[in-house]
Amino acid sequence: MSEINQRRDIDPHQDAWRADITQRFQLSQQQHAELKANVEAVKTDVTDLKAEMQANSAATTRVETNTKDLVDTFQGMALLFKVLKWMAIAVTTIGGAVTAMWGMTHLSK
């Protein structure tokens, strides 16, 4: 008798045990393959998210630059209006003084 047949004679449940182990091993291989596929999907998602974040960061930088330009423009306009206000005050004061002098010289006769 061969050695395998002798072992079967000693343990009649050995074939069931082997079938169970084989089934469990195949199941674990299947689960491993599924997990590996899931990990690859997560890697792809992370790569996509990184690309989207870089695009978003670039857009945020552009908005920040444009906003800064607008703020600088408005600040410049505010300064311009202050200058125009002081010029109007000066012109009004000088115009009033010139009118008063003209009035004194021409209306006093």
C-alpha positions as CSV (number, residue, x, y, z in Angstrom):
1,M,0.0,0.0,0.0
2,S,1.2,3.5,-0.7
3,E,2.0,6.0,1.9
4,I,-1.1,8.2,1.0
5,N,-3.4,5.3,1.3
6,Q,-1.9,4.4,4.7
7,R,-2.6,8.0,5.9
8,R,-6.2,7.8,4.7
9,D,-6.6,4.6,6.6
10,I,-5.3,6.3,9.7
11,D,-7.4,9.5,9.4
12,P,-10.6,9.0,7.4
13,H,-11.4,12.7,7.7
14,Q,-8.2,13.8,6.0
15,D,-9.9,14.3,2.6
16,A,-12.6,16.5,4.2
17,W,-9.9,18.4,6.0
18,R,-8.0,19.0,2.8
19,A,-11.1,20.1,1.0
20,D,-11.9,22.5,3.8
21,I,-8.3,23.9,3.8
22,T,-8.4,24.2,0.0
23,Q,-11.7,26.0,0.0
24,R,-10.5,28.4,2.7
25,F,-7.3,29.1,0.8
26,Q,-9.2,29.8,-2.4
27,L,-11.5,32.1,-0.5
28,S,-8.6,34.0,1.0
29,Q,-7.1,34.3,-2.4
30,Q,-10.3,35.7,-3.7
31,Q,-10.6,38.1,-0.8
32,H,-7.0,39.2,-1.4
33,A,-7.7,39.9,-5.0
34,E,-10.8,42.0,-4.0
35,L,-8.8,43.9,-1.4
36,K,-6.0,44.5,-4.0
37,A,-8.6,45.8,-6.5
38,N,-10.1,48.1,-3.8
39,V,-6.6,49.5,-2.9
40,E,-5.9,50.2,-6.6
41,A,-9.3,52.0,-6.8
42,V,-8.4,54.1,-3.7
43,K,-5.0,54.9,-5.3
44,T,-6.7,56.1,-8.4
45,D,-9.2,58.2,-6.4
46,V,-6.3,59.8,-4.4
47,T,-4.4,60.6,-7.7
48,D,-7.6,62.2,-9.1
49,L,-8.1,64.2,-5.9
50,K,-4.5,65.4,-6.0
51,A,-5.0,66.6,-9.5
52,E,-8.2,68.4,-8.6
53,M,-6.6,70.0,-5.5
54,Q,-3.7,71.3,-7.7
55,A,-6.2,72.8,-10.1
56,N,-8.2,74.3,-7.3
57,S,-5.0,75.7,-5.7
58,A,-4.1,77.3,-9.0
59,A,-7.6,78.8,-9.4
60,T,-7.5,80.1,-5.8
61,T,-4.2,81.8,-6.5
62,R,-5.6,83.4,-9.7
63,V,-8.6,84.7,-7.7
64,E,-6.4,86.0,-5.0
65,T,-4.2,87.9,-7.5
66,N,-7.3,89.3,-9.3
67,T,-8.8,90.3,-6.0
68,K,-5.6,92.0,-4.9
69,D,-5.6,93.9,-8.2
70,L,-9.2,95.1,-7.6
71,V,-8.4,96.2,-4.1
72,D,-5.3,98.1,-5.3
73,T,-7.5,99.8,-8.0
74,F,-10.1,100.8,-5.4
75,Q,-7.5,102.1,-3.0
76,G,-6.0,104.1,-5.9
77,M,-9.4,105.5,-6.7
78,A,-10.0,106.4,-3.1
79,L,-6.7,108.3,-3.1
80,L,-7.7,110.0,-6.3
81,F,-11.0,111.2,-4.8
82,K,-9.2,112.5,-1.7
83,V,-6.9,114.5,-4.0
84,L,-9.8,115.8,-6.0
85,K,-11.6,116.8,-2.8
86,W,-8.6,118.8,-1.7
87,M,-8.3,120.3,-5.1
88,A,-11.9,121.3,-5.0
89,I,-11.5,122.9,-1.6
90,A,-8.4,124.8,-2.8
91,V,-10.1,125.9,-6.0
92,T,-13.2,127.0,-4.1
93,T,-11.0,128.9,-1.6
94,I,-8.9,130.5,-4.3
95,G,-12.0,131.3,-6.4
96,G,-13.7,132.9,-3.4
97,A,-10.6,135.0,-2.7
98,V,-10.3,136.0,-6.4
99,T,-14.0,136.9,-6.5
100,A,-13.7,138.9,-3.3
101,M,-10.7,140.8,-4.7
102,W,-12.4,141.4,-8.0
103,G,-15.5,142.6,-6.2
104,M,-13.5,145.0,-4.1
105,T,-11.6,146.5,-7.0
106,H,-14.4,146.7,-9.5
107,L,-17.5,147.3,-7.3
108,S,-15.9,149.9,-5.1
109,K,-15.9,152.7,-7.7
